[in-house]
């Protein structure tokens, strides 16, 4: 969905992949890493000009993994 090749993204920080990432997203990822609790949220990606839905979780202490997809909820809200 981002156009990145998988082996170029492994073992890289989100700041390395997206230098202009929102501090709010970094805060969300830090909370997941610290608490171990999963979160689901929408955000607008300025680089890609799209709303995204992120599911972030912690597979082990102090690490965060996430999946993202186009946010259908945000699309529906924009139409109304």
C-alpha positions in Angstrom: 0.0 0.0 0.0 2.9 2.4 0.5 4.9 1.3 -2.5 7.8 0.2 -0.3 9.6 -3.1 -0.9 9.3 -5.4 2.1 13.0 -6.1 2.5 13.8 -2.4 2.4 11.4 -1.8 5.3 12.5 -4.6 7.7 14.5 -3.5 10.8 14.0 0.2 10.0 12.4 2.7 12.3 9.2 4.4 11.2 11.2 7.7 11.3 13.6 6.3 8.7 10.8 5.2 6.5 8.7 8.3 6.9 10.9 11.3 7.8 7.9 13.7 8.0 5.8 11.4 10.2 3.4 13.2 12.6 4.6 13.4 16.2 1.1 12.2 17.2 1.8 8.9 15.4 5.1 8.5 17.1 3.3 9.1 20.4 0.8 6.4 19.6 3.6 3.9 18.7 5.5 4.8 21.9 2.4 4.1 24.0 1.9 0.7 22.4 5.6 -0.2 22.9 5.5 0.9 26.6 2.1 -0.6 27.5 1.9 -3.7 25.2 -1.7 -2.7 24.4 -2.9 -2.7 20.8 -4.6 0.3 19.2 -6.6 1.0 16.1 -6.8 4.5 14.7 -7.2 6.6 11.5 -4.8 9.2 10.3 -4.2 11.3 7.1 -0.9 10.6 5.4 0.3 13.8 3.7 2.9 12.0 1.7 0.4 9.6 0.2 -2.6 12.0 0.3 -4.8 9.3 1.8 -6.5 8.4 5.0 -5.1 5.2 6.6 -6.3 2.9 9.3 -3.4 1.7 11.5 -3.6 -1.3 13.8 -0.5 -1.1 16.0 0.6 -3.9 18.4 3.6 -4.9 20.4 5.0 -8.4 19.5 7.6 -8.0 22.3 8.5 -5.5 24.9 9.6 -2.1 23.5 8.8 -3.1 19.9 5.9 -2.1 17.7 4.5 -3.7 14.6 1.7 -2.3 12.6 -0.6 -2.9 9.6 -2.2 -0.2 7.6 -4.9 0.0 5.0 -7.0 2.6 3.4 -9.4 3.8 6.0 -13.0 3.2 4.9 -14.3 4.9 8.0 -12.6 8.1 7.2 -13.7 7.9 3.6 -17.3 7.6 4.8 -17.0 10.5 7.2 -15.6 12.7 4.4 -18.7 12.0 2.2 -21.1 13.1 4.9 
